[in-house]
Amino acid sequence: MAVAQESDVQEPDDVMVITAAEQTRQALGVSVISSQDLQKSPPKNDLSEIIRTMPGVNLTGNSSSGQRGNNRQIDIRGMGPENTLILIDGKPVKSRMSVRYGWRGERDTRGDTNWVPADLVERIDVIRGPAAARYGDGAAGGVVNIVTKQPTGEFHGSINSYIDFPKHSKEGATKRTDIMLTGGLTDNLSFRLYGNLNKTDADDWDINKNHQINPASLTAGREGVRNKDLNGLLRWDITDQQSIDFEAGTSRQGNIYAGDTQNNNPSPLVSSLYGQETNRIYRQNYAITHRGYWDNGVNSLSYIQYEKTNNSRINEGKAGGTEGRFLGGFNTIHYDNLTLHNETNIPFDAWVSQMLTIGAEYNYQKLNDPTSNDQSTAEGGSVPGIDDKNRSTKASSNAYAVFVENNIELTSTTMLTPELRFDHHSVSGSNWSPALNLSQELGDYFTLKLGIARAYKSPNLYQSNPNYLLYSRGQGCYAGGGSCYLMGNEDLKAETSVNKEIGLEFHNNQGLVAGVTYFRNDYHNKIEAGNTVIGNATSGSGSNIFQWENVPRALVEGIEGSLSLPVTDKINWRNNLTWMITTENKETGDYLSVIPKFTLNSSIDWQATDQLSLLTSLTWYGRQKPKKYDFNGDIVSDSSTNQLSPYSIVNFSGKYQFNKNFTLSMGVDNIFDKRLFREGNASSLKNPTTGAVTVYGAGAATYNESGRTFFVSTNLSF
């Protein structure tokens, strides 16, 4: 289901206006970031920098290996980035699916939260738990919906800029500028146009030199990024109660290489590419959206969106220690994603007021990757059932869904919301997703909220493709059983999770809001690199064959707390705390992801004068423990057991509104200059004399945390 977008179309006054999407925004596990929040605390480059401050949200890599450690993405309630669904104006964004999926689940990607400049965002809805399950495939952890500023009837424009100044010269600086125009062309035609240029430099190549674990390799810092975005939207108000939007956008994200390789295995080619673009992602999106309000208060939302991604990157190895290391020469991975969606909200009275939502959705994904299905079988031997060479470079899937939801106002203090969604995926088959949510007012000050839902995620187009082979001479193979292959599995089941939560909220007339929520996700059929030999190669070294397989059981549970306290009519104190009680693969006992046990976010917002507002914020991260087992299934030892000690980041910023047309924001991120250095990830070094192999690991120290940084941001509107 989609989150409704803002529109000039007005609903009639005599209808129940709590649509299904609006009811979701009132659910227990929902947080909202406003455009004012983004102005007071502007992200350097990526919206994930502020999304991470919401309850239950952290940044992690795709796996717990620490590989690609500085390319972290949104991880909601410990379910991993692959279980976070990113939406822009209610429509799915999946360009990261064009990035090859590695042996341990790594993707060399920053994710999909950087396609919209911060200055063009109206709000961000962060939806967790059972409330997110209604969005279908890929939302088992949660949903991030980025809502952009919409067209207006009057002509307006803005020019925005941002620049920062890191204290430490080895850390990359950011410069950004964007422009937006909006206005009416005729009485019933309006438009919005925006463009953006953004550059963040890479960290110096040797920023982690004094902190690396493996003396034979240099652990990279954060790579840089160059963004270019252009987007246009034309709105036609057919009548006072119907509108059609036509939208087209094009974006380019190019990296500025900092030296990262998947297994910490640099080469002369790798070293020579520092500071250059080694991958460029081009995303184009086209959408037609219809909104309407009909007789008797019925309203509908329909859209068709086509998302085209071309991922041009230097070829990489796919075998053993060379996996993820540059081989030279560019190739382009093509990914296409087509979505058709309709939902209709029908208000009616049957004993009590109700809002029934019915809808349907179709999704088609197509991947053409000419670089990933060419792993040679000359050494490891032929794999039964697939060709030794010239294997198909294409993979695709179709998915259909129908859903129904009913918001039932049982009493003036009781809202019951049963839901049912049916999905059929061409690879993993059919899936039913029932859900039930309850909101009960307990007197004047307390609200009890409960929810339970079944969520799911289908296998991605690499996991389910038998033509996709990875090879190792033995070190990366489970239980050290000699050389092996990992191949795709077209018989994979969808991952599912039964998500439950219960929470109690206190609120009064003075604006005090406090709440506590317990959540538990019983995770079934998680897809991981298998540890069961399914056969052997028929020639060569007779390598063992593994495949992606479903892990029967995993568990994620935790507690989220929040407190918003208006100290005075000018000062507001906001807090949230996340306690991850359990994040565990129940078969192996290993952690699902490396995230803090506790995360505390606290901010004091002071409207000092009508023109001046000040913001002080603190984020405290508790201890982070590394994975328990290495690639071979052995218990980690030595440096691989290193934990990351608790640390905190304090920021300060101020915004001054000179007049209605000009705003200046200034601030300092990480005032006390708390820095973290990436020590590496699991890697090995072979002694050329003795042949002994030493395994190095950084434990949980797999990413860089930037030091003190000053910034200035301006907004000029007209």
KEMARDO-974796 format. One record per residue (C-alpha): residue in three letters; x, z, y. Coordinates in Angstrom, 1 decimal. Layout:
   res       c1       c3       c2
   ala        X        Z        Y
...
END
This chain:
   res       c1       c3       c2
   met      0.0      0.0      0.0
   ala      1.1     -0.6      3.5
   val      1.3      1.8      6.5
   ala     -0.9      0.4      9.2
   gln      0.9     -1.1     12.2
   glu      0.0     -0.5     15.9
   ser     -2.4     -3.1     17.4
   asp     -4.4     -3.7     20.5
   val     -7.5     -4.3     18.4
   gln     -9.8     -1.4     18.8
   glu    -12.0      0.2     16.2
   pro    -15.7      0.9     17.1
   asp    -16.4      4.5     18.3
   asp    -19.0      5.3     15.7
   val    -16.8      5.0     12.6
   met    -14.7      7.4     10.6
   val    -11.2      6.4     11.8
   ile     -9.1      8.3      9.3
   thr     -7.9      5.3      7.3
   ala     -5.9      5.7      4.0
   ala     -2.7      5.1      5.8
   glu     -3.4      7.6      8.6
   gln     -4.4     10.2      6.0
   thr     -1.1      9.7      4.3
   arg      0.7     10.5      7.5
   gln     -1.1     13.9      7.4
   ala      0.1     14.6      3.9
   leu      2.4     17.5      2.9
   gly      5.7     15.6      2.5
   val      5.6     13.5      5.7
   ser      7.9     13.7      8.8
   val      7.8     11.6     11.9
   ile     10.7     10.6     14.2
   ser      9.5      9.4     17.6
   ser     11.0      7.0     20.0
   gln     11.7     10.0     22.3
   asp     13.7     11.6     19.5
   leu     15.8      8.4     19.2
   gln     16.4      8.3     22.9
   lys     17.7     11.9     23.0
   ser     19.8     11.5     19.9
   pro     20.6      7.8     19.5
   pro     22.2      6.7     16.3
   lys     25.7      5.1     16.5
   asn     24.7      2.1     14.5
   asp     22.2      2.8     11.6
   leu     18.9      4.6     11.7
   ser     19.9      6.4      8.6
   glu     22.0      8.7     10.8
   ile     18.8     10.3     12.2
   ile     16.6      9.8      9.2
   arg     19.0     12.1      7.2
   thr     18.0     15.0      9.4
   met     14.4     15.1      7.9
   pro     13.4     17.6      5.2
   gly     14.4     16.5      1.7
   val     16.7     13.7      2.9
   asn     20.4     13.1      2.3
   leu     22.8     10.2      2.3
   thr     24.4      9.3     -1.0
   gly     25.9      6.4     -2.9
   asn     24.0      4.6     -5.6
   ser     25.7      6.7     -8.3
   ser     27.5     10.0     -8.7
   ser     30.9      8.3     -9.4
   gly     32.0      8.4     -5.8
   gln     32.7      4.6     -5.8
   arg     31.8      2.9     -2.5
   gly     31.7      6.5     -1.2
   asn     31.4      5.6      2.5
   asn     28.5      3.2      2.0
   arg     25.9      5.9      1.7
   gln     22.1      5.3      1.9
   ile     18.9      7.3      2.2
   asp     18.3      9.5     -0.8
   ile     15.0     11.4     -0.7
   arg     14.6     14.5     -2.8
   gly     17.6     13.6     -5.0
   met     16.0     10.6     -6.6
   gly     18.7      8.2     -5.3
   pro     18.7      5.2     -2.9
   glu     17.2      2.8     -5.5
   asn     14.1      5.0     -5.5
   thr     13.7      4.9     -1.7
   leu     11.4      2.2     -0.4
   ile     12.3      0.9      3.1
   leu      9.5     -0.7      5.1
   ile      9.4     -2.4      8.5
   asp      6.0     -2.3     10.1
   gly      4.6     -1.5      6.6
   lys      6.2     -4.5      4.9
   pro      9.0     -4.1      2.2
   val     12.6     -4.8      3.0
   lys     14.8     -5.5      0.0
   ser     17.9     -7.4      1.2
   arg     20.1     -4.9     -0.6
   met     18.9     -6.3     -3.9
   ser     21.1     -9.3     -3.1
   val     24.2     -7.1     -3.7
   arg     25.7     -7.0     -7.3
   tyr     24.8     -3.9     -9.3
   gly     28.0     -2.3    -10.8
   trp     28.8     -0.6    -14.1
   arg     27.7      2.9    -12.8
   gly     24.9      1.7    -10.6
   glu     27.0      1.0     -7.5
   arg     26.1     -1.5     -4.9
   asp     28.5     -2.4     -2.1
   thr     25.8     -2.1      0.5
   arg     24.8      0.0      3.5
   gly     21.1     -0.4      2.6
   asp     18.2     -1.7      4.6
   thr     17.9      0.8      7.5
   asn     19.9     -1.2     10.0
   trp     17.8     -4.3     10.5
   val     16.0     -2.9     13.6
   pro     17.9     -1.6     16.7
   ala     17.1      2.0     17.5
   asp     15.8      1.1     21.0
   leu     13.1     -1.1     19.5
   val     11.6      1.6     17.3
   glu      8.3      3.2     18.2
   arg      8.5      5.8     15.4
   ile      9.8      6.3     11.8
   asp      7.6      7.8      9.1
   val      9.5      9.5      6.3
   ile      7.1     10.0      3.4
   arg      8.1     12.1      0.3
   gly      6.6     13.1     -3.0
   pro      3.1     12.3     -4.2
   ala      2.2     10.9     -0.8
   ala      4.8      8.2     -1.4
   ala      3.7      7.2     -4.9
   arg      0.8      5.2     -3.5
   tyr      3.3      2.5     -2.3
   gly      4.1      1.4     -5.8
   asp      7.4      0.0     -7.1
   gly     10.5      1.7     -5.9
   ala      8.9      4.7     -4.0
   ala      9.4      7.4     -6.6
   gly     11.7      9.3     -4.2
   gly     10.0      8.4     -1.0
   val      9.2      5.8      1.7
   val     10.8      5.2      5.1
   asn      8.5      3.1      7.3
   ile     10.2      1.8     10.5
   val      7.4      1.0     13.1
   thr      8.5     -1.3     15.9
   lys      7.3     -1.4     19.4
   gln      4.3     -3.8     19.6
   pro      3.2     -6.5     22.1
   thr      1.4     -5.5     25.3
   gly     -0.9     -7.4     27.6
   glu      1.2     -6.7     30.6
   phe      4.7     -8.2     31.1
   his      7.4     -5.7     30.5
   gly     11.1     -5.8     29.5
   ser     14.0     -3.5     28.8
   ile     17.8     -3.8     28.6
   asn     19.5     -1.0     26.6
   ser     23.1     -0.2     25.9
   tyr     25.1      2.3     23.9
   ile     28.9      3.0     23.7
   asp     30.8      5.8     22.2
   phe     34.3      7.1     22.4
   pro     35.8      8.9     19.3
   lys     38.3     11.6     20.0
   his     40.4     10.3     17.2
   ser     41.8      6.8     17.6
   lys     41.8      6.2     13.9
   glu     38.0      6.3     13.8
   gly     35.9      3.2     14.6
   ala     34.0      3.0     17.9
   thr     30.6      1.5     18.6
   lys     29.2     -0.8     21.3
   arg     25.6     -2.0     21.3
   thr     23.3     -3.8     23.7
   asp     19.8     -5.1     23.1
   ile     16.9     -6.6     25.2
   met     13.2     -6.7     24.7
   leu     10.5     -8.7     26.5
   thr      6.8     -8.3     25.9
   gly      3.7     -9.5     27.7
   gly      0.5    -11.6     27.8
   leu      0.6    -15.3     27.8
   thr     -3.2    -15.8     28.1
   asp     -6.2    -13.5     27.9
   asn     -5.9    -13.4     24.1
   leu     -2.3    -14.2     23.4
   ser      0.6    -11.7     23.7
   phe      4.2    -11.7     22.5
   arg      7.2     -9.6     21.8
   leu     10.8    -10.8     21.7
   tyr     13.9     -8.8     21.1
   gly     17.6     -9.5     20.5
   asn     20.5     -7.2     19.6
   leu     24.3     -7.3     19.4
   asn     26.0     -4.3     17.8
   lys     29.6     -3.7     16.7
   thr     31.2     -0.7     15.0
   asp     34.9     -1.0     14.4
   ala     36.4     -0.1     11.0
   asp     38.5      3.1     10.6
   asp     42.2      2.6     10.5
   trp     43.5      1.5      7.1
   asp     45.5      4.7      6.6
   ile     42.9      7.3      7.9
   asn     42.8      9.1      4.5
   lys     46.5      8.7      3.7
   asn     47.3     12.4      3.7
   his     44.2     13.2      1.6
   gln     44.3     10.8     -1.3
   ile     44.4     12.0     -4.8
   asn     45.9      8.9     -6.6
   pro     49.4      8.3     -5.1
   ala     49.3      4.7     -6.2
   ser     46.3      3.7     -4.2
   leu     45.2      4.1     -0.6
   thr     41.6      5.4     -0.2
   ala     39.7      3.5      2.5
   gly     37.8      5.0      5.4
   arg     34.5      3.7      6.8
   glu     34.3     -0.1      7.2
   gly     32.9     -1.5     10.4
   val     29.9     -3.7     10.9
   arg     28.8     -6.5     13.3
   asn     25.0     -6.9     13.8
   lys     23.1     -9.7     15.4
   asp     19.3     -9.7     15.5
   leu     16.7    -11.9     17.0
   asn     13.0    -11.4     16.4
   gly      9.8    -12.8     17.8
   leu      6.1    -11.8     17.4
   leu      3.0    -13.7     18.7
   arg     -0.3    -11.9     18.6
   trp     -3.6    -13.7     18.8
   asp     -6.6    -11.5     19.5
   ile     -9.3    -13.7     18.0
   thr    -12.0    -11.3     19.1
   asp    -12.1     -7.7     20.4
   gln    -12.0     -6.5     16.8
   gln     -9.8     -9.1     15.1
   ser     -6.2    -10.2     15.5
   ile     -3.5    -12.3     13.8
   asp      0.3    -11.7     14.2
   phe      2.8    -14.4     13.6
   glu      6.3    -13.0     13.2
   ala      9.7    -14.6     12.6
   gly     13.2    -12.9     12.6
   thr     16.8    -13.6     11.8
   ser     19.6    -11.1     11.4
   arg     23.2    -11.2     10.5
   gln     25.3     -8.2      9.3
   gly     29.0     -8.8      8.7
   asn     31.3     -6.1      7.6
   ile     34.8     -5.3      9.1
   tyr     36.8     -4.5      6.0
   ala     38.6     -1.2      5.8
   gly     40.2     -1.6      2.4
   asp     37.6     -0.1      0.0
   thr     37.7     -1.3     -3.7
   gln     35.4      0.0     -6.4
   asn     38.1      1.6     -8.5
   asn     40.7      2.4     -5.8
   asn     42.8     -0.6     -7.1
   pro     44.3     -2.4     -4.1
   ser     46.3     -5.6     -4.3
   pro     48.2     -7.8     -1.8
   leu     45.0     -9.8     -1.3
   val     43.0     -6.6     -0.7
   ser     45.5     -5.3      1.8
   ser     45.8     -8.6      3.7
   leu     42.0     -8.6      4.4
   tyr     41.9     -5.4      6.5
   gly     39.9     -6.0      9.7
   gln     38.3     -9.2      8.5
   glu     34.8     -9.9      7.4
   thr     34.7     -9.9      3.6
   asn     30.9    -10.1      3.3
   arg     28.1    -11.4      5.5
   ile     24.4    -10.8      4.9
   tyr     22.0    -13.2      6.6
   arg     18.3    -12.1      6.5
   gln     15.3    -14.1      7.6
   asn     11.8    -12.8      7.6
   tyr      8.5    -14.5      8.2
   ala      5.1    -12.8      8.2
   ile      1.5    -13.5      9.1
   thr     -0.7    -10.4      9.5
   his     -4.4    -10.1     10.0
   arg     -6.2     -6.9     11.1
   gly    -10.0     -6.7     11.5
   tyr    -12.8     -4.2     12.1
   trp    -16.1     -5.3     10.6
   asp    -19.7     -4.2     10.5
   asn    -20.4     -0.6      9.5
   gly    -16.9      0.5     10.4
   val    -15.1     -1.4      7.6
   asn    -11.5     -2.3      8.6
   ser     -8.9     -4.4      6.8
   leu     -5.2     -5.2      6.8
   ser     -3.8     -8.4      5.2
   tyr     -0.4     -9.9      5.3
   ile      1.9    -12.4      3.7
   gln      5.7    -11.9      4.1
   tyr      8.6    -14.0      3.0
   glu     12.0    -12.4      3.1
   lys     15.1    -14.7      2.5
   thr     18.6    -13.2      2.1
   asn     21.9    -15.0      1.8
   asn     24.7    -12.7      0.8
   ser     28.0    -14.5      1.4
   arg     31.0    -12.5      0.1
   ile     34.4    -12.8     -1.4
   asn     34.4    -13.1     -5.2
   glu     35.1     -9.8     -7.1
   gly     36.3     -8.9    -10.5
   lys     33.8     -7.8    -13.2
   ala     36.1     -6.4    -15.9
   gly     37.5     -2.9    -16.2
   gly     39.8     -1.6    -13.5
   thr     39.5     -4.9    -11.5
   glu     35.7     -4.5    -11.1
   gly     34.9     -4.7     -7.4
   arg     38.4     -6.0     -6.4
   phe     38.7     -9.2     -4.5
   leu     39.7    -12.3     -6.4
   gly     39.5    -14.7     -3.4
   gly     37.1    -17.4     -2.3
   phe     33.6    -17.0     -0.9
   asn     30.3    -17.4     -2.8
   thr     26.8    -16.9     -1.7
   ile     24.1    -14.8     -3.6
   his     20.6    -16.0     -2.7
   tyr     17.7    -13.5     -2.9
   asp     14.0    -14.3     -2.1
   asn     11.2    -11.8     -1.9
   leu      7.5    -12.9     -1.3
   thr      4.8    -10.3     -0.8
   leu      1.0    -10.8     -0.4
   his     -1.0     -7.7      0.5
   asn     -4.6     -6.8      1.3
   glu     -6.3     -3.5      1.8
   thr     -9.8     -2.7      3.0
   asn    -11.1      0.7      4.2
   ile    -14.8      1.3      3.8
   pro    -16.4      4.4      5.3
   phe    -19.6      5.7      3.8
   asp    -21.7      8.8      3.3
   ala    -22.6      9.9     -0.2
   trp    -23.4     13.6      0.1
   val    -20.2     13.9      2.2
   ser    -18.2     11.6      4.4
   gln    -15.7      9.4      2.6
   met    -13.2      6.6      3.2
   leu    -12.7      4.3      0.3
   thr     -9.7      2.1      0.2
   ile     -9.4     -0.9     -2.2
   gly     -6.6     -3.4     -2.3
   ala     -4.4     -5.8     -4.1
   glu     -0.7     -6.9     -3.9
   tyr      1.5     -9.6     -5.3
   asn      5.3     -9.6     -5.3
   tyr      7.7    -12.3     -6.4
   gln     11.5    -11.8     -6.5
   lys     14.1    -14.5     -7.2
   leu     17.9    -14.0     -7.5
   asn     20.5    -16.8     -7.7
   asp     23.9    -15.2     -8.2
   pro     26.6    -17.8     -9.0
   thr     29.3    -15.1     -9.1
   ser     28.1    -12.4    -11.4
   asn     27.2    -14.2    -14.7
   asp     30.5    -15.8    -15.3
   gln     32.4    -13.0    -17.0
   ser     34.7    -14.6    -19.6
   thr     34.3    -13.7    -23.3
   ala     37.7    -15.1    -24.3
   glu     39.3    -11.6    -24.8
   gly     36.4     -9.4    -25.7
   gly     34.7    -11.9    -28.0
   ser     31.4    -13.8    -28.1
   val     28.2    -11.8    -27.5
   pro     25.4    -12.7    -29.9
   gly     22.4    -14.2    -28.1
   ile     24.0    -15.5    -25.0
   asp     26.4    -18.3    -24.1
   asp     30.2    -17.8    -23.7
   lys     30.1    -19.7    -20.4
   asn     27.8    -21.6    -18.1
   arg     25.2    -18.9    -18.4
   ser     22.2    -19.1    -16.1
   thr     22.8    -17.8    -12.6
   lys     19.1    -17.2    -11.9
   ala     16.7    -14.3    -12.5
   ser     13.2    -13.6    -11.3
   ser     10.2    -11.4    -11.7
   asn      6.5    -11.3    -10.8
   ala      4.4     -8.2    -10.1
   tyr      0.7     -7.7     -9.5
   ala     -1.1     -4.6     -8.4
   val     -4.6     -3.4     -7.6
   phe     -5.3      0.0     -6.2
   val     -8.2      2.3     -5.1
   glu     -8.1      5.4     -3.1
   asn    -10.8      7.7     -1.7
   asn    -10.5     10.2      1.1
   ile    -13.3     12.6      0.5
   glu    -14.2     15.2      3.2
   leu    -15.8     17.7      0.8
   thr    -16.3     20.2      3.7
   ser    -15.0     20.4      7.2
   thr    -12.0     22.3      5.8
   thr    -11.4     20.4      2.5
   met    -10.0     16.9      2.0
   leu     -9.7     15.6     -1.6
   thr     -7.9     12.3     -2.2
   pro     -8.0     10.8     -5.7
   glu     -6.0      7.5     -6.2
   leu     -5.4      5.0     -8.9
   arg     -3.0      2.1     -8.9
   phe     -2.3     -0.5    -11.7
   asp      0.8     -2.6    -11.7
   his      1.9     -5.3    -14.1
   his      5.5     -6.4    -14.0
   ser      6.7     -9.5    -15.8
   val      9.7     -7.7    -17.3
   ser      8.7     -4.1    -17.8
   gly      5.0     -4.6    -18.4
   ser      2.0     -2.6    -17.2
   asn      2.0      0.8    -15.4
   trp     -0.8      3.1    -14.3
   ser     -0.2      5.4    -11.4
   pro     -2.9      8.0    -10.9
   ala     -2.7     10.6     -8.1
   leu     -4.6     13.5     -6.7
   asn     -4.0     15.2     -3.3
   leu     -5.9     18.2     -1.8
   ser     -5.7     19.7      1.6
   gln     -7.6     23.0      2.1
   glu     -7.8     25.0      5.3
   leu     -7.6     28.7      4.7
   gly     -9.1     30.3      7.8
   asp     -7.9     29.4     11.3
   tyr     -4.2     29.6     10.6
   phe     -3.3     28.4      7.1
   thr     -3.5     25.2      5.2
   leu     -2.9     24.8      1.5
   lys     -1.8     21.3      0.3
   leu     -1.3     20.2     -3.2
   gly     -0.4     16.9     -4.8
   ile      0.4     15.2     -8.1
   ala      1.2     11.6     -8.7
   arg      2.8      9.3    -11.2
   ala      5.4      7.0     -9.5
   tyr      7.5      4.2    -11.0
   lys     10.3      1.7    -10.4
   ser     10.8     -1.5    -12.4
   pro     14.3     -2.5    -13.5
   asn     16.3     -4.6    -11.0
   leu     17.2     -8.2    -11.6
   tyr     20.7     -7.3    -12.8
   gln     19.7     -4.6    -15.2
   ser     17.1     -6.8    -17.0
   asn     19.2    -10.0    -17.1
   pro     21.0    -10.4    -20.5
   asn     23.3    -13.0    -19.0
   tyr     24.9    -10.4    -16.8
   leu     28.0     -9.1    -18.5
   leu     30.6     -6.5    -17.5
   tyr     33.7     -5.9    -19.6
   ser     36.3     -3.2    -20.1
   arg     39.4     -2.9    -22.3
   gly     38.4      0.6    -23.1
   gln     38.9      3.1    -20.4
   gly     35.5      2.6    -18.9
   cys     33.8      2.6    -22.4
   tyr     31.7      5.5    -23.5
   ala     33.6      7.9    -26.0
   gly     36.8      5.8    -25.7
   gly     35.8      3.5    -28.5
   gly     38.0      0.6    -27.6
   ser     37.0     -2.4    -25.5
   cys     33.4     -3.0    -24.7
   tyr     30.7     -5.0    -22.9
   leu     27.8     -3.8    -20.8
   met     25.0     -6.3    -20.8
   gly     21.6     -6.6    -19.2
   asn     18.5     -5.6    -21.2
   glu     15.3     -7.6    -21.0
   asp     13.4     -4.9    -23.0
   leu     13.9     -2.1    -20.4
   lys     10.9      0.1    -19.5
   ala     10.1      1.0    -16.0
   glu     11.4      4.3    -14.7
   thr      8.6      6.7    -14.1
   ser      8.3     10.1    -12.5
   val      5.5     12.7    -12.4
   asn      5.8     14.1     -8.9
   lys      4.2     17.4     -8.0
   glu      4.2     19.6     -4.9
   ile      2.5     22.6     -3.5
   gly      2.8     23.9      0.0
   leu      1.5     26.4      2.5
   glu      1.5     25.8      6.2
   phe      0.9     28.2      9.1
   his     -0.2     27.0     12.5
   asn     -1.6     28.6     15.6
   asn     -3.0     27.6     19.0
   gln      0.4     28.3     20.7
   gly      2.1     25.4     18.8
   leu      3.9     27.5     16.1
   val      4.0     25.6     12.8
   ala      5.8     26.9      9.7
   gly      5.6     25.7      6.2
   val      7.1     25.9      2.7
   thr      6.8     23.3     -0.1
   tyr      7.9     23.4     -3.7
   phe      8.4     20.0     -5.3
   arg      9.1     19.0     -8.9
   asn      9.8     15.5    -10.2
   asp      9.8     15.0    -14.0
   tyr     11.8     11.8    -14.3
   his     11.3      9.6    -17.4
   asn     13.1      6.5    -18.6
   lys     15.8      6.5    -15.9
   ile     17.9      3.4    -16.3
   glu     21.6      3.9    -16.8
   ala     24.6      2.3    -18.5
   gly     23.9      3.0    -22.1
   asn     26.1      5.1    -24.4
   thr     24.7      3.7    -27.7
   val     26.6      0.8    -29.4
   ile     24.0     -1.9    -30.1
   gly     26.4     -4.3    -31.8
   asn     29.8     -5.9    -31.7
   ala     31.3     -9.2    -30.4
   thr     31.7    -11.8    -33.1
   ser     35.2    -12.9    -32.2
   gly     38.2    -11.9    -30.1
   ser     38.7     -8.1    -30.2
   gly     35.2     -7.5    -31.6
   ser     34.3     -5.4    -28.6
   asn     31.5     -2.8    -28.8
   ile     28.4     -3.9    -27.0
   phe     26.4     -1.5    -24.8
   gln     23.4     -2.3    -22.6
   trp     21.4     -0.8    -19.8
   glu     19.0      1.7    -21.4
   asn     16.4      4.2    -20.5
   val     17.3      7.9    -20.4
   pro     14.3      9.8    -21.8
   arg     14.2     12.8    -19.4
   ala     15.6     14.0    -16.1
   leu     14.4     16.7    -13.6
   val     14.6     17.1     -9.9
   glu     13.1     20.2     -8.2
   gly     13.5     21.9     -4.9
   ile     12.0     23.7     -2.0
   glu     11.6     22.4      1.6
   gly     10.9     24.8      4.5
   ser     10.1     24.0      8.1
   leu      9.6     25.9     11.4
   ser      8.6     24.6     14.8
   leu      8.5     27.2     17.4
   pro      7.7     26.7     21.1
   val      9.9     29.4     22.7
   thr      8.5     28.6     26.1
   asp      6.4     25.8     27.6
   lys      9.8     24.0     28.2
   ile     11.8     24.9     25.1
   asn     11.0     23.9     21.5
   trp     13.0     25.1     18.5
   arg     12.6     23.0     15.3
   asn     14.1     23.7     11.9
   asn     14.0     22.4      8.3
   leu     15.7     23.6      5.2
   thr     16.1     21.8      1.8
   trp     17.1     23.7     -1.3
   met     17.8     21.5     -4.3
   ile     17.2     23.7     -7.2
   thr     17.8     21.2    -10.0
   thr     19.0     17.5    -10.2
   glu     19.9     16.9    -13.8
   asn     19.9     14.3    -16.6
   lys     18.3     16.4    -19.3
   glu     20.1     14.4    -22.1
   thr     23.7     14.9    -20.8
   gly     23.3     17.8    -18.4
   asp     25.0     15.8    -15.6
   tyr     23.9     15.7    -12.0
   leu     21.8     12.7    -10.9
   ser     23.5     12.6     -7.6
   val     26.1     14.5     -5.6
   ile     24.2     16.1     -2.7
   pro     24.3     19.5     -1.0
   lys     22.6     22.4     -2.7
   phe     21.3     23.5      0.7
   thr     20.8     21.4      3.9
   leu     19.7     23.0      7.2
   asn     18.7     21.1     10.3
   ser     18.1     23.0     13.5
   ser     17.5     21.8     17.1
   ile     16.6     23.2     20.5
   asp     14.9     20.8     22.8
   trp     14.8     22.0     26.5
   gln     12.9     20.1     29.2
   ala     15.0     21.6     32.0
   thr     13.2     19.7     34.8
   asp     10.8     16.8     35.0
   gln     13.7     14.4     34.9
   leu     16.3     16.3     32.7
   ser     16.0     17.1     29.0
   leu     18.7     18.7     26.9
   leu     19.0     18.7     23.1
   thr     21.3     20.9     20.9
   ser     21.2     20.3     17.2
   leu     23.0     21.7     14.1
   thr     23.2     20.4     10.6
   trp     24.6     22.7      7.9
   tyr     25.5     21.2      4.5
   gly     25.9     23.6      1.6
   arg     28.3     23.3     -1.3
   gln     28.5     19.9     -3.1
   lys     29.4     19.8     -6.7
   pro     30.9     16.6     -8.4
   lys     29.6     15.0    -11.6
   lys     30.4     16.9    -14.8
   tyr     31.4     14.0    -17.0
   asp     33.7     11.0    -16.6
   phe     33.1      7.4    -17.6
   asn     34.0      8.1    -21.3
   gly     31.5     11.0    -21.5
   asp     34.3     13.6    -21.4
   ile     34.2     16.7    -19.3
   val     36.0     16.1    -16.0
   ser     39.2     18.1    -15.3
   asp     41.8     18.7    -12.7
   ser     41.1     17.2     -9.3
   ser     37.8     15.7    -10.5
   thr     36.3     19.1    -10.5
   asn     36.9     19.7     -6.8
   gln     33.9     20.8     -4.9
   leu     33.1     20.1     -1.3
   ser     32.9     23.3      0.7
   pro     30.0     24.0      3.1
   tyr     30.3     22.6      6.6
   ser     28.3     22.1      9.7
   ile     28.0     19.5     12.5
   val     26.8     20.5     16.0
   asn     25.7     17.9     18.6
   phe     24.7     18.1     22.2
   ser     23.0     15.5     24.4
   gly     21.1     15.2     27.7
   lys     18.7     12.6     29.0
   tyr     18.1     12.1     32.7
   gln     15.1     10.0     34.0
   phe     16.3      8.7     37.4
   asn     13.0      6.9     38.0
   lys     10.4      5.1     35.9
   asn     12.8      2.2     35.4
   phe     16.1      3.8     34.6
   thr     17.2      6.5     32.0
   leu     20.7      7.7     31.3
   ser     21.6      9.6     28.1
   met     25.0     11.3     27.4
   gly     26.2     13.5     24.7
   val     28.8     14.8     22.3
   asp     28.5     14.4     18.5
   asn     30.3     16.9     16.3
   ile     31.3     19.2     19.2
   phe     33.6     21.4     17.1
   asp     35.4     18.4     15.6
   lys     34.6     19.1     11.9
   arg     36.1     16.2     10.0
   leu     36.0     15.3      6.3
   phe     38.3     12.9      4.6
   arg     37.6     10.8      1.5
   glu     40.0     11.7     -1.3
   gly     39.0      8.8     -3.6
   asn     36.9      8.3     -6.6
   ala     37.5      8.2    -10.4
   ser     40.5      6.0    -10.9
   ser     43.6      5.9    -13.2
   leu     47.3      5.2    -13.2
   lys     49.2      4.0    -16.2
   asn     52.9      5.1    -16.5
   pro     54.8      1.8    -17.2
   thr     57.5      3.7    -19.1
   thr     55.5      6.0    -21.3
   gly     52.1      4.2    -21.3
   ala     50.4      7.5    -20.5
   val     47.2      7.1    -18.4
   thr     46.5      9.7    -15.8
   val     42.9      9.9    -14.5
   tyr     42.5     10.9    -10.8
   gly     39.3     12.0     -9.2
   ala     38.3     13.4     -5.8
   gly     35.4     15.5     -7.1
   ala     32.8     15.6     -4.4
   ala     35.1     14.5     -1.5
   thr     34.1     10.9     -1.6
   tyr     33.2     10.1      2.1
   asn     34.5     10.5      5.6
   glu     32.7     12.6      8.3
   ser     33.6     11.5     11.8
   gly     35.1     13.9     14.3
   arg     34.1     14.6     17.9
   thr     32.6     11.6     19.6
   phe     31.3     11.1     23.2
   phe     28.6      8.6     23.9
   val     26.7      7.1     26.8
   ser     23.4      5.3     26.5
   thr     21.3      3.6     29.2
   asn     17.8      2.2     29.4
   leu     16.7     -0.2     32.1
   ser     13.0     -1.2     32.0
   phe     10.9     -3.4     34.2
END
